[in-house]
């Protein structure tokens, strides 16, 4: 005769399979009243709680199953999957490692282990797990796709292309692999391959069938509305693979301001390490008024033990590493710190944890610095810019309310070294050439702007183009593209890495003119060039990312180096190259603005930001609205 426990359990399973998850849960709970030590019932209960968007309780149920049956492989695997979907990478990895100890040939566990290692920034180790998948299942298209993602993160772009092409050979309609292949072609500067893919990528974006990297898309399109759509699709795709407590409806903060003596501002980033964002923001954190503001740092990404990380930790009143805990627990921890304003320094960049913001851990959420565009979400209240990068007409393309600072939005490091004394010979440059320079990441160089540069070289016989060194294949592609446009490839010179940043600044001074990229402008690179005293010519576009260098130049009083058309950009660069006196006067103006202006004054920026933060708190209750911070008399 069947006992009551088995009847309740079977009834729960039947209800689960019919889609009645609440009924199934009630049946499992009834069974557990009589048999609380049943691993099988705890396992079934975990499955239904996962379906009910109660991942924390599901994890606990799988844990109870494993308490009574440590060898229950499905419970361990499912718990690992939930930990991963909640971005608890360390816990997910521990479960996957134990599952693979029990079942070394469990292919899906190897695949998931690779994905977790990638999410945790351990890409070399991820490739080793992928090798195990392919050993066991040589035609696993998901493994090839994961390999492509890891190879991209390791800057092995041509190998990533091969991995994505193999994925598409096995799964021709794999939309993520198509997007990955496009990104790999962009990063490899393989323009013919990218141009072939672009119609498919743009059609997939229009139909919302392909999720493109919003960060990469900044280099592809200057259309701010397409950028917004790209960001919105990417965010939706992210949440489709994320377990959210209560389906994401949980709000930890009710939007009521705290009664703190000092306003608590939390800065959250995956990049508090040797990274451009960390280098930029360290001086800003040091410059905040500690009588009025309490600064809290939240690190969500892998840390190093370098000087930048230590400097940021010291610059904060409190600093917390929350990278190894899940998004809900991280949000709850931030809420416990009673942060008034939470400032996101990532946006749509690698390592962003949008689920943390989805839980609304602070009354005010702000996007600043890390990503030059809209996050495409409904849980970031403001984006900080200035009148140049975020003019009012850009508002419909932003999901956040625009805050315009009175000067530049860009923080510079007051500890930047002076350029060292470097010669052209030391820099590998010809003595008598006019040197056009672009040290931007090479994937920002697009065919249209490169063709303009080649026209410049054609019109100025003694000119050379100085670019950042890439892989041998990438360098060869640039030289081949030059030859296709009638320019000897030897007129492109590649700059290798140097150990000292002061030396890098010093060699930049040996160039004559910095040529900006479009539609993704130079940001850190342009700021560095200007600090080195190297004039920058830019093409201002429509989007945030295409207006950054124009903002820098306007704030330095060098608006005459900003063009509004590609033809005007080329003519401006050519006229400066042909007029040594005019270029020398511009260098003098730049050097004077560098010493006496506000652009390199991070203390002034900190004050502007603090006034913006105060206004955001004032708006609590009435809802966020765009505003402009008026300038102070200085």
N, C-alpha and C positions, 0 to 999 in steps of 0.2 A: 504494500500500500504506500502511495506517495505521501511524504510528510508535508506539513503546512509550509515549512521553510522553502522546500523545493517548489511547491505550488506558487508561492509568492515570487520566487526568483524567476520561474518560467513565465509567470504572468508579466513580470517586469520586462523580460526580454521580448515578449510578444508586443507589448505596448511600445517599447523602444523601436522595434522594427516597423511598427505602424506609424511612427512619428509622434506618438503621444508621450512626450518626454516627461511632462509633469506627472502623468499617471505612472510611468515607469519608475520615477524616483520614489513615489509613494509606496509602490510595491516593494522596491528594494529596501526602503526604510523599515517596512513591516517585517521583511525577512530578517533584517539585522537585529530586530528586537529579540528574536528567538535565537539567532546564530551570529552573535557579534564578532566571532573569530573566523568567519568564513571569508577566505581570501577571494573566492570567486565572486561573492556578492559585492565586496568592496570594489573589486575591479569593474563590475558592471555599473556600480554607482558612479565611479569615476568617469566612465564613458558618457553617462547621461548628463552629469554635471558639466562636462565639456560642451555638450550640445546646447546646454542652457546658458552658455556664456558666463559660467561661474568657475573660471579656471583655477582660482585659488583653492576652492573646495574640491575641485576635481583632482588637483595635485595631492591634497590631503588624503583623498580616498585611495588614490593609487599608492600613496605611502602606507596606508593601513593595510592594503593588500600585500605589499612587500614586507611589512612587519610579520605577517603570518606566513608568507611564502616568498622568501628572498629570491628564489629562482624563477619567479613569474616574469617571463621575458616580455610579454606584451604590456604588462603594467609598467615595467621599467622604460620600455621604448615610448609608450604613450606619455609618460610623465616627462621624459626628455623632450618630446615634441612640444608639450605645453610650456616647459621651462624656456625653450628656444623661442616660442611664439610670444612669450612675455619678456624676451630679451634678457633672461637670466642665463647668460652664456656659461658661466662656471658650473652651475648646477646641471644644465643640459649636458655639458661635456662629461661631467662625472657619471651621469646615468648612461650615456652612450658608451663610455669606456667600459663600464661594468657589463653592459649588454654584449659588447663585443668580446669581453673576456669569457662570457658564457657561450656566445655563439660567434666565433671568429669569422664565419662566412655570411653573416647577416648583411647583405648588400645595402639595404635601405639605411641601416644604422651607419655604415661607412659614408654613405652619401650625405646623411644628415649631419654627421660629425664634420664633414668638410664644410658644409654650409655654416655651422656654428663657429668653426675656427675662422672662417672668412669674416663673419660678423664681428668676431672678437679681434680682428686685425692680424691674425696669425696665418698669413696667406701661404707661406712656404710649407707649413705643417698641413694646411688644407690640401695642397697638391699631393702630399703623401697619402692622405686618406682617399683622394680621388684615384690614385694609382691602384689602391686595393679594390675599389669598385670596378675599375676596368679589367683588373686581373680576373675577377669573378664573373663579370658581365660585360664583355668587350664592346657590345653595341648599346650601352646605356647612354642615351642622348643627354639625360640630365647630368651625368658625370662630365661629359664634354662641355656642357653649358657652364657648370660650376668651375671647371678648369679655366674656361675663358674669363670668368669673373675674377678668379684669383690671379691669373696672368695679367689682366688689366691693372689690378692693384699693385702688382710688382713691376709695372712699367715694361712688361715684355709684350709689347703691342702686336708684333708680327706673329708671335706664337698664339696670342689671343685670337687673332683673325683665323688662324688655322683651326683652333678649338671650336669657334662659333660656326665655321664653315662645315666642320665635321658634324656638329649638332644638327645643322640644317640639312645635311645629307641624310641623316637618320630620321629627322622630324621636320620636313620642309615647311610646315606652317607654324613653327615655334616662334611666336611673336617676340618673346623676350630675347631669343637668340638673334633675331633680325635686328632688334634694337642694340644688342650687345655687339654685333658685327659692325653696325654703323658707328658705335662709340669707339671700337677698336680701330676702325679705318680712320676716324677723325684723329685719334691720339697718335696713330702711326704716320699721319700726314699722307695717307694713301688717297689722294684726291680722286683719281678715276674710280676707285671702288666706292668711295663715299657718294660721289655724284650719281653713280648707278643706283645706289640704295635710296637716295633722298626721296624720290617720288613715292616709294613704298612706305618709307618712314612717315612722311607728311600725310599720306592718305590714312595710315594707321592712326596717327594722332587725331586727324579729323573725325575718324570713325570711333575713336577711343578704344581701339583694339590693340594698340601697342603703347606701352609705357616707356617713354624716352627719359633718359637722365636729364632733369631740369638744368643741372649745372653744365652739362655738355651742350644742351640746346642753346645756351647763351651765345655760344660760338657759331651757331648755325643760322639763327634768325634774330633780326632786330625788331620783330613784331611783338610788342609787350602783351598783346592779347593772346597770341599763340603761346608765349612764355607762361602766362597765367594758366592756360588750359593744360599745358604740359605739367605744370606743378600740381594742379588739382588731380589729374589722372594718376600721377606718381604717388600722391598722398593716399588716394583711394586704394591703389594697389598695395601700398604698404600696410594699410589697415586690414585689407582682405586676408593677409597672412599673419595677423597679429591677434592674439587672444586678449580681449579687453574685458575687465570686470564689468558686469552689467551691460555688456555690449557697447561699452564706451560711454554710457549715460551717467556714470558716476562723476559728480563734481565735488572735489574736496574742499573748495573754497566758495563761499557764498557771495564774494564780490564786495564785502563790507571792509572798509579800511581798518587797519589795526591802529592802536593808540600808542605807537612807539615814540620815544623821545627823539630817536634818530630814524630816518627812513631807511628801511632795510632793502637793499638792492642786491639781488642774486644774479650772478653771471654764470651761465651754464654752457659748457662746450665739450666736445669730444677732442679738442685740439690744444689742451693745456699741456703742451710739450714742445719740442723743437718743431715749430710750425709757424708760417707767416702770421696767422691770426694771433697766436700767443705772443709773438714778438711785437706786434702792433699794440695789443691791448695791455701789456704789462705796465707801460708808462701811464696809461689812462687810469688803471686801478690804483696806482701809487699816488695819483694826483687828486683823487676825490677828497672833498672836505669832510674830515672825520668827525667834526663837531656836529654835522648835520646828517651824515650818511654812514651807515654801517654796511660794509661790503662783504658779501659771502660768495665764495667760489664753489661751483659744483662741477666736478670732472666726470664726464660720462664715457670717455674713451681711454685707450691704453695710455698709461703714463710712462715716462722715462725718468731718469734721475738726473736730468741735465740742469743746467743753470737757469734756463727759461722757466721750467716748472718750479724750481725753488724760488725764483723771483716772484712768480705769481702767487705762490703760497704765502710768501712773506707780505705781499701787497694786500692780501685779503685779511679782514678781521677774523674770518673763519673760512676754512677750506675743507671740503668734503669730497672724497672719492666715492662716487655712486655708480661706477661703471659696471660692477659685478652684480648688481641687484636688478630685479625686474622693473619694468616701467611703472607699474602700480605702486610697488614698494618705494621706488625712487620718488615718485610724485608725493606719496604720503610722507616721506621723510622731509621733502622740501616744505610741505604744508606745516609740519611740526616746527620748522624753523621760523614760521610766521614771516615769510618773505613778502614784502609789499609789492615789489616789482621784479619780475623774473625776465632777464634779458637773454635771449637766445642768440648765441654767437655762431650758430651753424647754418640755420636755414636748410635749403635743399642741397646739402653737401654730404660727403661721406661721413658716416658716424652719427647723423642726426637721429634723435630719439623723439619723434613727434608724439608718440603715445604718452610720454610724460606730460606734455602740455594738454593733451586731450582730457586728462583728468582734472584740469584747472587747479593746480596747486597754489596759485597766487592770485590776488585780485587783478593784477595787470600783467599781461604778457607782451613782450616787445621783441621784434626782430631787428638785429643790428649787426652790421659789419661783415659777417661771414659769407653772406649770399646777396649778390646785387640783383635782387628781384623779389617778387612776391612768393610767399610760402604756399599760397593757394589753399589756405585752411580757414576755418571759422573760429579757431581758438588762439590765434595770435592777434592782439588788438591793434598794435601800432607797428609801423616800419619807420626807422629813423633815417633821414636823408638830409638834403638841403635843397635850395631853390633850383640848383643846376641838375642834380641827379634825379630828384623826385619832384618835378614841377607839378602844379595842380592838375594839369591836363592828363597826367598819368594815373590819376585816382581811379578811373573805371577799370584799369588793368590790374589793380592791386586789391587783394582781399583784406588787407590791413588799412587802417587810417594813416595817412601820411603826416609825419612830424618833420617839419623843415627847421633845421638849425640855422642860425644867422650867418654862419661861415661854413667852412667845409665840415662834412660829417666824418672825415677821415682822421683817425688818431695816428700820430707818428711817435716814434720812440725818442725821448729826449736823450737817451744814451747812445744814439747812433754815432759811430766813430766818424772822424773826419777822413776824407779820401786820402789814401797813402800816395806817396810820390811813385808813380809808375810811368814808364816810358812806352811809346808805341812799340818799340822793339820787344820789350818784355811782354807786351800784350799780343804780339804776333801780328801787328798791323803794319802796312806799308807807310813809309814816312810821308810821301807826297800825295797820298790819296785823300779824297773827301770821304769820310767814313759815316755812312748811314748805319744806324744801330737799332736792333730790336732784340732785347733779351727776354721778351715774353715767353711763356710756355709755347712751344712750337705749334701745338694743336690750335692755338688762337689765330694762326696765320691761315687765311682762307685764299682761294685762288684769285678772287677779284682784287684783293689788296696786294697780293704778291705780283700780279700783273702790273699794277700801278708802280710798284717798286722797280720792276724790270724796265718799265718805260723811263723811270728816273735814271737808271744806270745807262740806258741807251742814249739819253740826252746829255749825260755828264760823263765823258769817257774816262776820267780819272777817278770815278767813284767806285766804292766797294760797299757790299752789304755785310754787316757783322751780325750773325745770329748765334743763338744759344746752341751748343752742341747737343745733338741727339744721338740715337743709335747710328751705326754705319749705314744701315738701310735708309733711315730717315734723311741723313745728310745727303746720301746719293739721290734720293727723290728730289730734294730741293735743287740740287745742281742739274738734274735732268730737266726739271721744270724750267730752270733758267735757260738751258740750251734750247728747249722747245720755243722759247720766246726770243731767241737770237742773242742771248747773253752767254759769254764764256763762263762756265761753271766755277772756274777758279776765282771769279770776282765775288763769290760768296765765301766768307771766312767764318769759321766756327770757333766760338769761345769755349774752352774747357773750364771745368770747375777749378776754383782756387780755394785755398784753405782759409784765407783771411777775408772777412767781409770788408775791411778797410781797403784791402788790395782790390777787391771787386769794384768798390766805389771808385778807387783810383784809376782803374783801367777804363771805367765808363767815361771818365773825364777825357779820355783820349779820343773818344768818338766826337763827331761834329754835330750830329743831329739824331735824336731818337725818333723813329717812325712808329707810331702807335698802330695797334691792330684794330680790326673792325669785323663783326659787330661787338666782339668781346674785348673791350679796352684793356690796356695795362692798368693794373691797380697797384699792388705792392711794387711792381717793377717800375712803374712810372714815378711813384713817390721816391724810390731809391735814386732814379736817374736825376730827378729834380734836386734832391739833396746833394748829389754829386756835382751839380752845376751844369748838367746836360739838358739843353732845351728839348722839349717834346712837342711834336706836331701831331695833332689828333683830329679824327673825324667824329663829330658829334652825331649820334643817332637818336632814335626815339626811346629806346628802353633804358632802364637804370644802368645796366652793364655797359651800354654804349655811350654813356655820358660822364663816366667817372673821371677820366683824364681832363675833360673839359671843365669839370668842377675844380680840379686841382689848379689848372691854369688860371681860371677866373679868380680864384682866391689868392693867387700870386700876382694878379695884375697883368697876366699874359694872355688875355683873351685873343690877341692877334695871332696866336698859334693854333686857334681852333677853326676848323673848316666845317662847312655844313653839307658839302657834296664831295663825292670821290674825286671829281675833276678839280675842284677847288683845293682839296687836300694835296693832290699831286703837284699842282701849280705852286702852292705855298711852299712845299718842300723844295721844289726846283728853284724857286726864286731865292730862298734862303741859302741854298748851296752855291748860287751864282753871285751872292752879295756878301762878301766876307765882313764888310763894315757893319751891315745891318745885323748879321748874326752875332758879331762881337758885342754890339749894343744890347741885344737881347740877353746874352750871357751876363752882362753887367747888371741888367734889371733883375734877372733871376737871382743872382748872387746877393743883391741888396734885399730882395723880398725874402730870401732864405734867412737872412740875419734879422730883419726888422719886422716881417709880417706875422700874421696869425697862423698861417698854414702849418708851420712846424712848432706851434705853441700848444702842447697837449694840455697844459693847465687851463688855457682859455676854453678848449673844447670840453674839458671836464665840467667847468662852470656852466657852459651852454647845456650840456646833457642834464646836469642837476636841475636846472630850471625847467627843462622838458619833463623830467620825472615828477617834479612838484605839480606841474599842470596835469599830468596824467592822473595823479591822486585826486586832484580837485574834480576831475571829470567822473570819478566813481559815483555811481548812482544815476547819472544822466546818460551814461554810455559813452564809448570812445568817439571822438570827433577829431577831424584833421585840424592841425593848428601850426602856426609859425611862431618860433621863439624869437622875439625881437632882440636886436643887438644891444649890447651894453656899451656905454661910453668908456673907452679905455685910454 
